[in-house]
Amino acid sequence: MPHELANELDELCTLNSELASLLHRDEAQLHVGSACALRDDLVVCGILGGKDVGKSTLINALARTQVSFDTAEAGRGTDRPAAYVHAGAAAALASRLGARAGSAALDLRIHEADAIADVVLVDMPDFDSEFDDHLRIVRAVTPLLDRVLWVQTPRKLADREWVETLAHVVKDSRNVYVVLNKVDELLADGQLGGFPDENHDGDERAGLHAARKFWQHHREWVGRSLEAVDCPRADKRGFMVAAAFPDCERFIERIAVLWDDPAWSRYSADRPAVTEIARLAENDLERLRRCVLAPVSRNEARALKLSNRNRELRANVKAIGSHYDLDRAIALLERACEPSGIGELLQEAAGQDYALAVASKLESRLRTEGELADALTARRVEEWPLLRIVYWPFGWLSRLLGRRFSDKARAARHDPADPFDVDGRGLAERSELIRSRVLADNAAAVSGLEIKPELPKTEALVNRAESAVGKMVDQLDARLIDEIELARRPPSRIGRAALWFILLWFPLLQPLLEGGLEVYLGEGSLDLAHGLLKLASALSAGHLIASLAVVVAVFVAVLAGMYARSLRIVKRHHETGTALERNADAVDGLLVREIIIPLIEPFRRRLEHLRVIRSRLNALAANGPGDESAAENPTMPHACNEVR
């Protein structure tokens, strides 16, 4: 088997096993075998049909000699595959079919008939036999065939039992042929099959017209019957023959016997019409020989086998999807994972004002306005290098002064016992309500896909939510500071320059400028000496320390103003109520993240897994040309045209 085909088969079996395990079902029964036909160059045509449809007779008619002998036990019909093959192909055929024939060994029948030298004909057991092993053998061997020739009779064409068997014969439609055998039975009533009023009175032209009308009527009937059971292209792959009477002479003699008029004395007027019907049946038999028995090249043989393999691959993909009801399972999971469903679950369990109530109770766990102002000021100081030097030792003083400049801050926080307990209903009760709603809304998915064991318990959900509260509180405080910072402009260059000016002015620039001016403007030696003294004192340690103290005092005042401003901004955010609404949204987010999402997660995981499997199945099904291509594959043999 070619490497790529083996990989596709392995992939198909792997996906089948994955779905069986994932959905807790038995594995789907797959049609496997067409790839095995690629090991050899044989063209193997299986002759399928029910009991007494004339399969063996048809084989002899195709071979133009008797190669099939009925040796089966009376009543059993064909009970094991009988392969008619030339000696040179016997070993390859036995290798292909022997392992799949089941308990019944393959019956190899070596022949010398030149008419069927280029194809192997396999007479299959009667699928409608009362013996169960017959149908089992048919279903085991047909995947290994390259072509299938269905043999029916007028009495069995409408039999629904063969339709069920047809569903298990997975072949490219171009490799499936249907033969209506025993067309002589259509004339068994002594008339031209439904055309008794045709007045031809022995006239040859009128007889030809009646015969062709009769033939076309029944061909259309056969076509409608085949299309009704999804067996397309009846125009080219439907045949009407009388295998037991393959030539005109014997067919005419047969009708004479059926009509009890061996000498054609009573029905002489109908003989031209019967003769034309015999010719049409003989032509169809010849067309069948050309279609099924014509020699094919190695490339053509491989093309028809690959077309079967592609059809089998798509049929297996379809069988897997149908067996596991894959599309319905995915639809159920998609419904369970719809975002709108999350909002409905939250609304039912929590209500409209629940998050606000919880957020209001959680405010006592948040940092006070003073603490938030401290954090906000510290973050702002990081952007001012000079202030950062002063803030580290004198930050306490700037905060003290800042509080003097601002209104009284909110009282210190305290921890309530259970912030989620509102109106006498705690988080456990609400979580159980959500869990019950998830189970009820997705009952089909839960039971059909056995998801319930994967759903977390209510106690685990509550523990998750309660453990996440502390992190959420820290996140709320950090988010408030981030929101305030986003609305603030970064430090300006003028402000930075002003701080540097203050730092340099008092210790250095002011005394140096003052002493320099006195030296420059002095008129006597005394004034000059006084100016030089000021220049020298400007660089003294005592002056520098005193000047730096002034700078620090100025910087502390700036920090105090910055702190007071931060405190007012924090208070304003609290007073406007935006912080409470934001915190309520955070509570909703916590409930969704820690309770609802964990309940939906098993559905989502299963959905993603099934989607991946479906995608892989679709990729397999897309491999190779389709059966219903607009034009015939040029590499496929096509010799089924009407013989004139």
MITORMI-110253 format. One record per residue (C-alpha): x, y, z; residue in one letter. Coordinates in steps of 0.05 Angstrom, whole numbers, plus 5000, padded with zeros to 4 digits. Layout:
BEGIN
XYZa ...
***
This chain:
BEGIN
500050005000m 502950684982p 505651065042h 500751655036e 494751195032l 497050815094a 497751485130n 490651685111e 487951015136l 491851095201d 489151805209e 482051565197l 482651005248c 485851485298t 480151985291l 475051425298n 478351195363s 478951905389e 471552035378l 469551375409a 473551545471s 471452275473l 464052135463l 463851465500h 461151075441r 463050455403d 467550575344e 464150695276a 464550125226q 468950355169l 469450135097h 476649925089v 479849565031g 480149994969s 487350194982a 489249454982c 487249424909a 493049884893l 498049334909r 496849004842d 494949184770d 488848724767l 481948994750v 477148584793v 469748634779c 464948344829g 458248064805i 453248214860l 445948044864g 440647654900g 438746934893k 436646694824d 438247344787v 442846974738g 449747194761k 453146554737s 449246574672t 451447294660l 458747104671i 458146564618n 454847054571a 460347564581l 465647024570a 462046764508r 463146064535t 461345664597q 466345814652v 461445804710s 458345154734f 453145134788d 456144654840t 452944974902a 448544574948e 441244634928a 437945214963g 444445554984r 445945884918g 452946194912t 455746114982d 462946354973r 466546824925p 468146484859a 473546844821a 474446724747y 481546894730v 487046734682h 492646314711a 497746874711g 493547314756a 491346784806a 496746914858a 495647664860a 488147564865l 488747064922a 493247554959s 488248104952r 481847734968l 483847135009g 484747475076a 477947815073r 473547255048a 471947055119g 470846335139s 469246145067a 475546045025a 476246394959l 474245944902d 479346064846l 476945834779r 482345854726i 479745944656h 482346044585e 476646484559a 479847044518d 473547474525a 474847584599i 482447544598a 483348274618d 478948274679v 477547834739v 470247674750l 468147484821v 461447154830d 459347384900m 454747014948p 447347184946d 446447784992f 439047625004d 440246915023s 437346645087e 444446465108f 447447035148d 454546865129d 453047035056h 451647775071l 457647805117r 462247545062i 459348035012v 460748625059r 467648375074a 469948275002v 466648844964t 471449374991p 477048994955l 473549014887l 475249524833d 468549494798r 461649254819v 456448974772l 449648944804w 445048424774v 437548524782q 431248234750t 424648564736p 421748214796r 427248454844k 428849154819l 423949464868a 426349024925d 428749494981r 433348955009e 438449054955w 438349804969v 440849675039e 446449255012t 448049774959l 449550275015a 455349835037h 458349804967v 462550434969v 465350544900k 466251124852d 459851184813s 463751074748r 465650384773n 458550154790v 454249834736y 447149574742v 444549014697v 437148864691l 437648124672n 432047694646k 428748234605v 425147664570d 420647654632e 418048344612l 414647984554l 412047404595a 404847664594d 404347534519g 404448264501q 409648804488l 410048994561g 404649504567g 403649664493f 397849204473p 394349724431d 400349834385e 397349674316n 403249434275h 399648844240d 406248524223g 408949144190d 416449164202e 416849924211r 411049924259a 414049344296g 420649704303l 417050314330h 413249894382a 419649534403a 423550174412r 417950494450k 417549884494f 425049904505w 425350644520q 419550584569h 422950044609h 429750384606r 426651004636e 423350564688w 430050254706v 433250954708g 427951214756r 428750604800s 436250694803l 435951444816e 431051314873a 436450914908v 442051404894d 445150994838c 446451544786p 448351554712r 443551004693a 443951244621d 451050994612k 451650474667r 444950144665g 443949534620f 438049104600m 440048404579v 437647684575a 444047324595a 440946624585a 439146824514f 444947264492p 443547274417d 437447454377c 435746754354e 435446454423r 431747064451f 426346994398i 425746254412e 425146414486r 419346894475i 415946384429a 416245884486v 413646394537l 407846554491w 406645824477d 407345944402d 413645584380p 411945674306a 409946404313w 403246254282s 398746634331r 403647214345y 406847284277s 404948024276a 409148134339d 415347774314r 418648394282p 417848774348a 420648184388v 426448134339t 428048864350e 427748784426i 432348184419a 437248604379r 437049164431l 438248664488a 444048364449e 446949054437n 446549224511d 450148574527l 455648764478e 455949454508r 456749144576l 462448714551r 465949334524r 464749724588c 466949194637v 471648734599l 475449224556a 483049214570p 485749804610v 492750064617s 496450064683r 495150814691n 487750724677e 487350154727a 490650584780r 486051164764a 479750754774l 482550464839k 484351154865l 477351394849s 474650824892n 479450994947r 477251734946n 469951534947r 471351055005e 475051595043l 469252075036r 464251535054a 468251375117n 468452105137v 460952145127k 459851495165a 464051755224i 460252405225g 453552045222s 455451505273h 457652015325y 452652545303d 458653015301l 455153635274d 449653595327r 454753485382a 458654105359i 452254505354a 450254325425l 457154515451l 457055175412e 450355335444r 453255195513a 459155655499c 455356245471e 457656905504p 450357125511s 449156525555g 454356765605i 450657415616g 444057045626e 447156585678l 450157185715l 443657565714q 439556975740e 444156805797a 446457505818a 441157995795g 442058705774q 444159015840d 448158435869y 454858665842a 453759375868l 452059105937a 458258665939v 462659235912a 459859695967s 461759186020k 468559075990l 470159825994e 471759726067s 477359256045r 480259765997l 485760236016r 483560886048t 483761536010e 490061736047g 493461086029e 491461165957l 493961875957a 500561625986d 501261125929a 499261635878l 504162145904t 509761635907a 508461455834r 508662185813r 514962325853v 518461785812e 517962255752e 521462825790w 528662615807p 529963225852l 523563135891l 524962385899r 531362555938i 527362985987v 521262525990y 524961936018w 526962276085p 521462806089f 515562456057g 512062406124w 512363156132l 509563286063s 503762806077r 502363136143l 502163826112l 498163566052g 492663306098r 492363996129r 491064296061f 485663786043s 479063546072d 478662976121k 480062296087a 475761676092r 476461246154a 480960636156a 478459986125r 475859376160h 474258676133d 466958446133p 465657716147a 462757546079d 462158086025p 458357595979f 452657486029d 447157946004v 439857886023d 441157256062g 443856876002r 451156706002g 455956545945l 455055785953a 447555825941e 448456275880r 453955835852s 449555215859e 444055585822l 448855745765i 451255025762r 444154755761s 442355235705r 448355015663v 446254285672l 439054435655a 440254875594d 445254385564n 441953735586a 442753415517a 450153565514a 451353365587v 447952695580s 449752535508g 457052735515l 457852535589e 460553215610i 457653235680k 463552885714p 468153425686e 464154005716l 467254295780p 463354215845k 460054805879t 464854795938e 470754845891a 467655435855l 466355805920v 473555685943n 476155955877r 471956595883a 473756725956e 481156625944s 480857115886a 477657675927v 484257895958g 487657955890k 481658325863m 481958835919v 489258985903d 487559025829q 481859525843l 486459985880d 491759945827a 486560055772r 484060695806l 491060975809i 492260775736d 485861135715e 487861765752i 494861735722e 492161655652l 488462315658a 494662685683r 499663045639r 506962845646p 511763335681p 513363935638s 520264175621r 518764845654i 517064505719g 523364095718r 527464715702a 524165095760a 526364565810l 533464585785w 533265345789f 530965315862i 536364815878l 541865245848l 539165935865w 539465945941f 546065575953p 550065855895l 546966325844l 544066845892q 550466965935p 555066915876l 550967415836l 550467885895e 557967865910g 559767945837g 555468555830l 558668885891e 565668755863v 563569025796y 560169645823l 564869785882g 568570455881e 573570355936g 577969815964s 572969716021l 567269565974d 571669095933l 573768725996a 566568656018h 564568365951g 570167865951l 568167666022l 561067515998k 563767095941l 567966695989a 562266606040s 557666355985a 562065745980l 562565616054s 559464996086a 554965376132g 551865776077h 550965166033l 547464796089i 542865376105a 541265466032s 539864726022l 535164746082a 531265296046v 531164865983v 528664266023v 523264686055a 521064925986v 521064215959f 517163956019v 512064496007a 511664265934v 510863545956l 505463746006a 501664095951g 502463485907m 499863025962y 493963485976a 492263485902r 492662725899s 488162675960l 482963135929r 483062735863i 482062075900v 476262365940k 473062645877r 473261955844h 469861655904h 464662195909e 462662145836t 461061405843g 465161195783t 469660775828a 463660395856l 461060235787e 467960025765r 468559575826n 461659275811a 464059095742d 470058775774a 465458355818v 461558135757d 468157955724g 470257555784l 463757155784l 464457025710v 471856845714r 471756415777e 464756095774i 461556125705i 467656025661i 470055405699p 463055115689l 463355275614i 470555055606e 469054305599p 464254465542f 469354925509r 474954405514r 470553875484r 468254365430l 475354545410e 477253815407h 471353625364l 472554215318r 479653995307v 477353285293i 472053535244r 477353955209s 481853355202r 476152935175l 474353475125n 481653505103a 481452755090l 474852805052a 477753365008a 483452914987n 482652714914g 477652874858p 470252824872g 465452314845d 460852834817e 466053214776s 463253584717a 467253194666a 469652484663e 476752374689n 480752304625p 484951744656t 478651344672m 476650824619p 470251004584h 467450484537a 460150464557c 457050814497n 451150514462e 452749984411v 448950094346r 
***
